[in-house]
Amino acid sequence: MEAVTRPDEPKCSTAPNNTDTPLHRLLGVLAGPWTIFLIWVLASEGPMRFGALHRRIEGISTKMLTERLRLLEDEGFVTRHYEPTVPPQVTYSPTKRVTELLPVLKMLCSLSREWYSSEMQSARKVAGR
């Protein structure tokens, strides 16, 4: 059964062996660990220095944060601004791509509340919190 699309909506390939598509590339970027949360933080809070991001995203290692930021920079989701001061200041800013992705992330946030809030509240009651 084929999904229903609007006439003006481009089709996205869902063939199992077709990995050379824009959708596959986007999902590959977003599916990485911490990536969506990192995008959410930058979209919500604006430009941030590396140290501030590291403190804001509790539990992420320095190595992982560096890898994710490099990937997001390479893919055009963030810009990196380097100031040659002592110590050097590096600031990461969200780009237009993040702005365009934000409505989708807000929708996911809304769905997560709808789907999981009552389950989490029930689990807390059972745990005695």
PyMOL commands that set and color helices and strands:
alter all, ss='L'
color gray80, all
select helices_A, chain A and resi 22-30+35-45+50-56+62-74+96-127
alter helices_A, ss='H'
color red, helices_A
select strands_A, chain A and resi 48-49+78-83+89-94
alter strands_A, ss='S'
color yellow, strands_A
deselect
rebuild
show_as cartoon
